[in-house]
Amino acid sequence: MAQNQADAARRDWLSPCFLGAYAENDSLLESVLVELLRDHCYWRRNVHPEDPPLIPILARDSREYRDFVARMKTELHGLSARLKRTVPFYNPRYIGHMASDLLLPGLIAQLVTTLYNPNHVTDEASPATLSLELEVGLQLARMFGYATDEHHEPCAWGHVTSGGTLANDEALWYLRAVKYWPLAARNACRAAAFEPGHLIDLPDDFTVLDDWALFNLSIERTVALRRALLRSIDEQLDRRNARALAAAIEAARIEALGVAGFHAALDLETTPCVMVPVTAHYSWDKALKLLGMGSANLISVPVDERMRMDVDALEDALADAHARHKPVLAVVGVLGSTEFGSIDPVDRIVSLRHRWRKRGLDYGIHVDAAWGGYLASIFRDASGGLVDHAELRRRFHYFPSESVHHAFGALRHTDSITVDPHKLGFIPFGCGAYVARNRAATDFISQKAAYVFDAEPDEAEYQRRFHNLGKYIIEGSKPGASAAAAWITHRVLPLDQGHFGRLCATTIDNCEYFFEHIDELAAELNGIARIILPFEPDTNLICLAINPEGNRDLGAMNRFGEALYQQMRAGTGVDPHQREFYGSRTRVHRSSLREPMARRLTDALGLDPDSFVVDPDDSGQQDDSLFLLRHTLMNPWLSGHGTDSHGMNFLDRYCRWLGKLIRQTIK
Ligand SMILES: Cc1ncc(COP(=O)(O)O)c(C=O)c1O
């Protein structure tokens, strides 16, 4: 009874949010779109209404006009027909990758804003909407617990990117600009024989410090050092020499000299590294390549049995870097890993930095929350406070574990965060975001030389600065439509537990439901196949490993998994109408697991432990990875009330279908 009431309540608030798997809200979408389209046309007519129309009404009768329209319609219908082969992400039968139905406010905002075509590279091309993008940055920052009071430092900022990959690139781009700056400033001051004296709370004049000491200044100290130095230059030198030295600092930076040129002049033994968990998305590899830092400098830290970064292993990696004087640019925690949804212990990553800072090793902490970032809305109350663990535990069956709660609570202590509105934000693709705790870092990015007169920007200066957003981000021209989509979504569903958090909570409900029903599926297939959950989920992704009963070879098990996957994969050459369900797959590599964990998996699956190895032989029985079916459970209609005549919901139906598929495939 209580469950029915909860289902009904959920249906009530969820019903207007999406177009719906059956396009149930088609007339709502159509009426709002038509209304706003008309509004757009009135706007066109009201810009200098005294001007005569340029397209004469009679033009419609001309042959060329009609030909053009005919061609356009033919091609558009062709496109529309082609689009029918698109993967139906909106449907609860889709549990593959990180995509689902789109929230109506964002979808409509995106379509309508495109009519106005704002370009957020500068407010000259987007006076009406650029501020919305900056507001999105602050909305997200507040969800993560960053301070956003514009009158106090640090004050956060953030902006929309094309996706998580670019936000990750930008995080490293920013950290590199800040971390290397003291070295460039020292080199330029030494070359100019400029002695600034004691500037900030450093034990010495910074120009006598060595590379290691300067690279290991914190972001906050580097911000303070830059301001103090520029002030000192301004006070001690005449305007011409001050400008010349400021320009010399810019010319001495890694951004000007290039990695090789910069490092050639240093004592730093090697280029810096970036530490990520082995579960990190491959965009990190790309980021290091792109910045010329070399993917060999991406250090993969092992994970524990829940696929979370192993902080003891991180400690070892940091100790090793410290011993070798290998600079560390950043440690990256993942909040919702791509394959498993696992949540790295951000709180412990933060505490570890405190300790290493005291020993002279300092680095940025970035959190890749491309997937899990929006789950932070579950943890925020309406006044911006962190909801306590006990309260959240009453709402869910298992979520959040204490460790997950601590991780979300510690986000405010990190330096920057990637989050993707186009994933768990339910917004159309092309919308990621980079959010940083301290906007003062933008002082280091400007594409123009820093002159003495903008040494200490005030709030008004920051506002002016962001109106030239293109100078502070990697991208240039960029669509205002995706920022508008995110902004409107956060306005309609504020990022707290009572609004957006409710939607995110349904994804956790899905996961808990699936988690609780896997045992039934496993029992049903007893004696036919072994189904195990290799890792307990932290959030809303679940992987399953499946091995036909009696099979001992990992190679055979992986081929069996692939055969199952072929029945649920989407992609070129697959008719989406022929699919019962759409799933995805992943593999867990032996090299990323510790021995007891690998042994636990092979035992539970009835596999020969010697078939799961780092270096497989050619027998076809061994493999270095274990196949998993991966389920992204973000569609809010997956669990809850039953939807078919037997009262089964989509997850029940999926389990039944998967059981049947396993039996058939074994046959
Ligand atoms: C954790 C994580 N980081 C980064 C990315 C890259 O995001 P995008 O595909 O939006 O570039 C993904 C994508 O799945 C991800 O899961």
The ligand as an SDF file (V2000), in Angstrom:
LIG
                    3D

 16 16  0  0  0  0  0  0  0  0999 V2000
   33.9320   10.0400  -15.5850 C   0  0  0  0  0  0  0  0  0  0  0  0
   33.8940   10.6170  -16.9690 C   0  0  0  0  0  0  0  0  0  0  0  0
   34.7160   11.6240  -17.2880 N   0  0  0  0  0  0  0  0  0  0  0  0
   34.7300   12.1830  -18.5090 C   0  0  0  0  0  0  0  0  0  0  0  0
   33.8820   11.7260  -19.4890 C   0  0  0  0  0  0  0  0  0  0  0  0
   33.9170   12.3580  -20.8570 C   0  0  0  0  0  0  0  0  0  0  0  0
   32.7620   13.0900  -21.0390 O   0  0  0  0  0  0  0  0  0  0  0  0
   32.2640   13.5070  -22.5190 P   0  0  0  0  0  0  0  0  0  0  0  0
   31.9240   12.2390  -23.2140 O   0  0  0  0  0  0  0  0  0  0  0  0
   31.0930   14.3760  -22.2050 O   0  0  0  0  0  0  0  0  0  0  0  0
   33.3510   14.2470  -23.1650 O   0  0  0  0  0  0  0  0  0  0  0  0
   33.0170   10.6630  -19.2130 C   0  0  0  0  0  0  0  0  0  0  0  0
   32.1160   10.1330  -20.2460 C   0  0  0  0  0  0  0  0  0  0  0  0
   31.5000    9.1250  -20.1180 O   0  0  0  0  0  0  0  0  0  0  0  0
   33.0110   10.1050  -17.9140 C   0  0  0  0  0  0  0  0  0  0  0  0
   32.2090    9.0920  -17.5960 O   0  0  0  0  0  0  0  0  0  0  0  0
  1  2  1  0
  2  3  1  0
  2 15  2  0
  3  4  2  0
  4  5  1  0
  5  6  1  0
  5 12  2  0
  6  7  1  0
  7  8  1  0
  8  9  2  0
  8 10  1  0
  8 11  1  0
 12 13  1  0
 12 15  1  0
 13 14  2  0
 15 16  1  0
M  END
$$$$
